[in-house]
Amino acid sequence: MSVVNLSQNASACECKEPDSPLSTLAKSTAVFSGKVVELTKNPSDFTKTVKFDVHRTWKGVSEKELDVVTAIDDGGCGYNFVIGETYLVYASGTDVLHTSSCGRNKLFTDAFEDLAQLGGGTIINEDTPQHKTKIENIGGELFLVSESLNKEPESEKNIRINNVSFTPPSSTVPPVPGGLVFTKITFSDGVQETLSRVGAPEPFTIFTEHKNPQAGFRRNTEGTFSFLISVEKQDISPLKQFKLGVAAGDVKCKEGFMLVIKAHDGSPACVKPLTYNKLAERGWANLLGPQMIFYVFADGKLSVIRAAENSEIVQDASKRAQFVPVSVTVLDKNPKLSEAMKGADANHDVLARMSNLIEAKPVNDVFEVKITEEEANALTRDIVPLSVKQQSHDNIVLKDHQMMIQVDGKFYVITMTTVYKQ
């Protein structure tokens, strides 16, 4: 299996804050740990090939050796792998995988946070062969099914499908009247189950109580055995799901895609939301379910007030408790919030100086700045709003996010207003 970063060489690499380990695991195609044993530069396409000796896998890796390709330098978001070091690696893709410096890749010795959530994974060793599989539709669900195996084969090695290990099909000693055959299954989360059946000469299929994935043990009509592992439909292409017998309306799409049925042949396809209605309008596809209305970001504004120390909202203990302490790190990640807070501080100082003037003109202590959709989304990820109010009018949706934060003994009331248009 190869892992390829398709990005070209660039002068700078810009990365967003990575998702949590479990979220990154769910979005990745392959997650593993391994030692770098070889590095090869590919100047023609600005990449380098990294060969790993794989130690453990959490998802999508079965080989002991794995080639990984990433951009050749930091400017292209290439990860700086070093020969002899062991890493935890997250990769994505279908036929070709890719990785970069923008994910959660790290030295294995620094992966405490990740491992606390991921668990121990499954050890990859040469004594646990990975068997060939095919995909079958069993009762409307899709399963990876191993090649046929004889009972008690000459090899006593365990059999692995993805990250699940099976002992070879075996009988009890001494034999049970009527015949009994069993296998012991070990999942990547450490859970073990034994599947067995008396009267083994007859064909059967039995499944584990363990879900996500679910494992199965089957005796085929010719007397051989197969092991089964459930797979998520969305990990299989829509057309392949359809060809495997999944009804077009039951096809599952990956996150961020929506299901449509092609008008000319009734086959399924998964498309981006913005494409969803356009296909139906042009007669190219039939929508499944009601037609959706999509809104796009039109405007954003951040309004900040610095609450006076002698104000009721600060003096009242119950109200003051609503202010959430925020670190300087959060402000560094949200420069527009930091800018608005500095403006609110300046307005607060002006009010304080003018408070003793008899005929002082009123001063607006609210400081406002414009924000983009990306800045708004980043802010709500870092600071959970106390409330969100939404108003709809004609083709416009208005959202107000109310936040109250405390920084270095100062108290701020924040309103983030976002406008979306159809």
N, C-alpha and C positions, 0 to 999 in steps of 0.2 A: 504494500500500500504506500503511495506517495502523498506527501503533503506539500501543496504548492501555494505560494503567495503570488497572485497574478498582477499585483501592482507594479508599476514601472518606477524607475529611479526618480527620486524627487529631492528637492532642496531641503524640505522640512517635513517632519512627520507630526501630525496633530492627532491626539487620541482623546477620547471621552473617558470619563470615570468608568472602570469596568464594573460589570454586574457582580452579584454575589456568586460564590462558588456553585451553589445548587442551580441558580438561574443560568450560569454559564455552562454547566454540565448539560442542562436541558436543551440549550441552543446549539451545543457542539455535536459534531458527528463522532468524534473520537477524543477520549481523554485517557492519558496514560502517564506513567513515569518511566524514565529510562536514562541510561548513561550514553553520552555522546562518544562514539568510537571513531568517527571519520567525518571530515569536512571537505567538501569539494566546491570550488567557486565556478559559476557559470556566467562569465562576463557577457556573453551574447544576449542574455535576457535579464541581466542584473539580479540574478538569484544565486543562492548557494544551497547545495544539497547536504543535509546532515543525517548521518546514519546513527540510529539508536539501537542499543541493546535494551529491549523493553523488559522492565521488572514487574510492573503491576498495570492493570487496566481497570478503568471504571466504566468505559463505554467504547464500543466499536472497534477494538483492537484485539487481534488474536495471534498475530505473528510475533515471534521472538525478536526478529530484526525488523526495523521500520525506517524507511527513508523519508525525511522531512525536508521540504524546500521552502525557504523563506527569502525575503529580499536581501540583497547582498550587503546593504548598509543601513544605518539608522535613518537616513533621509527617506528611504523607501519603506520604513516601518519594519525593517528586518530585525528579528530577535538575535541577540548576540550570544549564540550558543558557543561553549568552550569545550574542547576535547577533554575527556576525563571527568567532566562534571555530570551530575545526575539532576534531571529537571522533572517538574510536573508540567505537562504540555496539554493545552486545549486546542483542538483543530476542528475545522468545519469543511463541508463540501459533500459532494455525492461521489461521482466516479473519481474525482481528484479532490484531495483535502488541502486546506491552506491554514497557515498560522502567521502571527505577526507579533510585534512588540506591544500592540494595543490591547491585548487580552490579559488573562490571568497567568500566563506562563511565568514560571519562577524556578529558582533552585529548589530542589526537593527539601533541603535543610531549612528553607524559609517558608515552607508551605503549611505551617501549623494551622492557620485559620482555615485553609481549604480542606485539609485532611480531617479537621474536627467536624466538618459538615459532610464530606464525601464518604468518610469511613475508610476501611482498609483496602477496598478494591479486591481484585482477583490476581493472584500471582501467576505470571506467565513463565512457564518453564518448558523445556524441550520434552519433558516426560508426559506432558498433557497435550496430545495432538488435537488440532482443530479439524473437525470433520466437515466434509462438503455438505452443503445444504441446498434445498430448493424451497420456494415459497408455495404454500398451499392454503386454499380457502376452506376452513373447517367450521361449519356452522355459522358462516357469516363473518368469522374472525380470521385474521391472517396469521400464519405460523411459519417459522423456519423449521423445516423437517430434515433431519439428518439422513444420509445415505443408509440403506438397509444394513443391519448388523446381525450376525449370528449370536445365539446365546452362548455365553462363556467362551469368547474368542481366545485365541492363543495369547494375545497381548493382554496383560492385566492393567494396562495404563488407563487412566480416566479419559473420558471423552468430553471435549469442550465445544459448546456452541455459544458464540459471543462471550459473555462473561459468566456463563453458567456451566458447572462441571457435573458430569454424570459418571457413576461407576458403570462398568460393563454389565449388561443384563445377566443376572445370575440366578441360580436355584439354591434352595436351602440344603444343608447337609445335616442329617440325612434328608432325602427327598420327602416332600409332603404329598400324601395321597391326592390324586387329581392334578398334581403339578402346581408349583408356585414359582413365580419368577418375580424379581424385584430389581430396583435400581435406587441408589442413594444420590440425591441431587443437592448440590451446594450452590447457593446464589451469591452474588457479589456483595450483598449486605451481611453475609455470614449465616443467614438462615439455611437450615438443612431440612429436607423432607425425604421420606422413603415412600416410593410408590410400588405397590405389589398387587398381584392378582393370582388367586387360586383358580385352577382350571385353565392354565395358560395355553393349552393346545388350541383354544378358540380365539379368534381375533378379538382385540379389545383396544380401547383408548381411554386412558385415565389421566387426570390433571391434578396439579398441586393446588393447595389452598392459597399459596403465595401468588400475589398478583404483581403486575408491573415489574418484571415480566411474569407470565404464567408458564410453567413447564408442563410437558406431557410425556407419556410413555405409551407406545403403541406396538401391538403385535400385528404384523401384516398377514394377509391371507396366505402367503407362501411360507409362513413360519419364521420369517426374520423379524427383527425389531427396529424401531425408529424412535428417536428422541425429538421432542417438539419444544419450541420456544416462541411465545407470542411476540408479535411485532406491531408497533403502532402503524395504523393505516397511513397516517400523514407522512411517515418516513418512506413510503412507497409512492412512486409517481402515480398521478390520477389514472393514466391510461393503463398502467400495469395492474392497478387495483381492479379496474373494469374488466380487463382480460382474464383476471383470476376469478371472475364471477361475482365480484361485488357490484350490487345494483348501482346505477349511475347516481341515484339520489342519496346513496349511503356512502359514497366516496368521501374521504376525509382530506382536508387541505391543511397545509402547514400554517402556523400562526402568521397572521397578516395577509392571508389570501382567502378568497371567497369562491365557492363552487358555482359553476354555470354548466349548462348542458348545451353542447354545440347543436345548432338547429339543423345542420345538413345531415348529421349521422347519429345524433343522440348520444354521443360519447361525452364524458365529463372533462372539464378543464378547471384549473385553479388560477384565478386572476387577482390582481391588485384591486382594492376597493374603488379607486378612481376609474378603473376600466370597467367595473361591474355593470353600471347602468348604460354606458356607451355601447357595449356589445348588444344589449337588448334593443336599444333604440335603432340600431342599424340592422336588426334582424339576424345577427350572427349567432346569438345564443339565447336560450330561455333561462330566465331567472328562477332560482329556487327560493320560494318565499316571497314576501312583499318587497317591492322596489324600495331601495334605500335612498335617503337624501343625505348628501355629504356636505359638511361645512368646512371652510378653510379659514385659517387664522388671518385676521384683517388688521388688528391693532392691539397694542398692549401698553399698559401704563402702571407704574409703581408709585404709590403715594405713601410717604412716611412722615409721621409726627413723632417728635421727641417729647415724651410726657414729662411735665415738670415734677420735681421731687416732692412738692407740696400739693400735688393734684390728688383728687380722691382715688383715682385708679391706682396710684402708687401707694398712698397712705392706707387704703383699705386692704387688710391682709388677704381676704378671700379673692379680691380682684387682682392683687399683685401676684398671687400664686399662679395666675394664668400666663404670666410671662415666662417664655421658655428660654433658658440659658443657651446662648449660641457662641461657639468658639470663633477665634480669628480665622481658623482654617476655612470655615463656611463662608466667611466674608471674602476671603481670597478667591474662592471658587465662584463667587457671585459678585463681580465688580460693580454691576449696576445697583445692587442693594447697598454696597459700601458707599457708592457715590451719593445715593439718595439719603443715607444716614448722615453723611457729612453735611449735606445741605440742610437737613433737619436740625442738626447741631447748631449750625450758624443761625438759623431762624430762632431757635431756642435762646441763644445768647442775646440776640437783638431784643427779644421780648423781655428778658431778664433786665437788660439795661434800661428799657423804657417803662418798666412796671411802676416806677415812682413818679413818672411825669403825669401831670394832671390832665393835660389835653393831648395825650399821645394818640396818634392815628392807629387804628387797628392794623396789626401785622399778621399776614397769613403765615402760620407756622407749619403748613403742609408743604413738603418739598416733593416735586414730581419729576420722574424721568421716564422716557420711552423705553420699552423693552421688546425684544423679539420673541417669537414663539419658543425658540430653543432656550433663551434665558428664562422664560416663564416656567418651562418644564423643569429646568435644572433647579430653580428655586423651590418648587413644590416637592421635589425629591429630597432636598436637604432640610427643609423646614415644613413640618406638617401643619396645614392651615387649621385654625380653630373652627372655622366654618366656611362653607362655600355656598353662595347664593346665585341662582341662575334665573335670568329673565329672557323670554323670547318675544320678539316683535317682528312681524312680517318675515323677512328672510334673514334676520339677525339674531344671534344668541349672545347675551352679555353675561359674563361670569365675574363675580367678586369673591376673591379669596382673602379672608381676614386672618392676619397673623399678629402675634404679640411676642416680642423677643426682648431679652435682657443681655447687654454686652458691657462688660467692665463697669457694672453698677449703674448703667444708663438704661432707660426703658423706652421702647419704641413700639408704636402701633402702626401696622403696615396693612395697606389695602392694595392688592394686585388685581387690576381689572383687565380682562382679555375679551376681545370682540371677535366673533366668528361670523362669516357671511356664507350663504348658500352658493 
